[in-house]
Amino acid sequence: MTIVVPFGPGSAPDVMARLAVPTLGARWGPPVIVQNAPGAAGALGVERVVRAAPDGYTLVLPGDAAVVVRVSMGPRLPDEPVRDLAPIMQIGSVTTLLVVSGESPHRSLADIIAAARARPGSVSFAHAGMGTSQHLAGEMLAQMAGLQLTGVPYSDSAQQVLDVQAGRANMSFQGSVLALPRVRDGSLRALGVSSAARYPGLPDVPTIAELGLRGFQATAWFGLYAPTGTPAPVIARINADMKAATEDVEVRRRLHLLGVQIIGRTPEELRQVIAAESPSMRAVLRAAGIQGE
């Protein structure tokens, strides 16, 4: 049994998958392998699973970018996640923080905005690739604040965080799984939260909307999928077993500490989420001038 995670070790979906492995292994019998396949904003890992046999033995755990954003960017893709993947479960979402280096001279969002206005294009933001939640959050910030920011894509999550810590990239919208430990040890500084409400684990960090960009909201969620054609009973069994894994008290405690909110939707509910979010995402992409290549 293989769960392909289309991001690097330590990323939110990687942690979700690895915390679920003990429960899944106990229920399934065969060893469960988590395989990291980063690249192309999650598309490489998705494409690997699209081509796998639809027998339930190869799954993928990408973010919303790979299934909602990717198909909304156009042009038509040879592998379309909505058509070629069978939804199993919307597992959870993560708190997203706007972070800078702990040594950065920018101590607030206002500092970032002032620097970007003084020298258009001089402020860079690291992200995981075109169309990812990190990329869209940076573009949304630029659009709402009237800024020219320079996006820098990374295929490796760890290197992205290291470059922000070192100041080689000025800032990033980072998921809480990677960001929180570094905010707590001081190597990163959190300037704002991209969700609608403050994160209880960092109650003193305001939302970006509170800081003047009213209506700003950018979140990321993650789901589990199998290749299209996987039998419905197999999909239902995997959903039930993943639900059991995410309801484990210790797993929930550890995910909560990392800012992960468990969602646990059914296959049909996940299908409805994708269908509902795609039209609004196309509007966001058009407004930001983002298109597929």
C-alpha positions, 0 to 999 in steps of 0.5 A: 500500500502506497500513499503518494505525498506530492510534497516534501518530508515535513509538509502538512500532507506528509505529516497527516499521512505518516500519523495515519500509517499505524492505524491504517497498517493495523487495519490493512495488513500490508505495510503502508509506505508514504512516498514523497514525490514533490514537484510542479505544485503537486502535479507530479505526484498526482500524475503518478497515481492517475496512471496507477492501477485502480485497485486501492493500493496506490493513493495520493494525498495532495492539497487543494491546489492539485485538484481545484486550482490546477483544473481552474488555471487552464489550458486543458490538461492531459491528466485532469484530477477531477476526471482521473481521481476518485475522491476518498476523504477531505482530511483537514485544513491548516492554519496559514501564517505570513512569516519572515525571518526572525532576524528580518527588519520587517516586524509587521505587515505594514513594514512589508507593504512600505518596503514593497511600495518603496522599491517595487519588485524588491520584496520576494515571497517563497511559495511551493509552485504556480497555483498553490495556496502559498502562491495565491496568497502572495498574489492576493496580498499584492493585489489587495495592497496594490504591490508588486511582489516577486514570487519565488517557486520551490519544489522542496518545502524544507529549502523554502523555509530555510531560505526564508529563515536566512532572509534569501526570500523575504517572506512566505505564507507557510502552513502551520505544520512547518511554520509553528515550531520555527515561530516558537523557537524564534527562527521565523516571525509570524506577522499575520494569520491568513484565516478569517479568525486568529489561530488559538495557538498564537492568539497575539498574531492578528489576522491579515484582515485585521491588519487592514486588508479586509476580506483577505482569507487564504487557506489550504486543505488536503484530501485523499484520492485513488485512481478513477475506476477504483471500486466503490466498496474499496473507496468506502473502506479506505474512507472508514479506515482513514476516518478511524486514523484521524479520530485517534486521540493521540493523532488528533492531539498532535495535529491540533498542536500543528494547527491542523483542523480535521474535516473528515468528509465523505467521498461524495462531500469531497466531490461537492467541495471540489465542484463548489470551489472551482468556479470561485477559484477561476474568478480569483485566478482571472483577477490575479492574471494567473494562467496555466502554461 
